């Protein structure tokens, strides 16, 4: 069974490029990746913060947060 991963982003060029390169390279047999665009679903900001996300783009998997690059702080999305 594939491990659940959540990729959070805000739609900026850094985030979109990271999604295409990073998420696209992940093995779909190993990871079930949900992509969450926080600019379109701001109601999920609290979820991202609770998971430990401080900036986007970031991916949460296995209970760990990986901040891939710095596109925007979550506070800027409020």
Secondary structure, DSSP 8 states (H G I E B T S, - for coil): --EEEEEEE-S-HHHHHHIIIIIHHS-TTTEEEEEEETTT-GGGHHHHHHHT--EEEEEEETTEEEEEEEEEEGGGG-
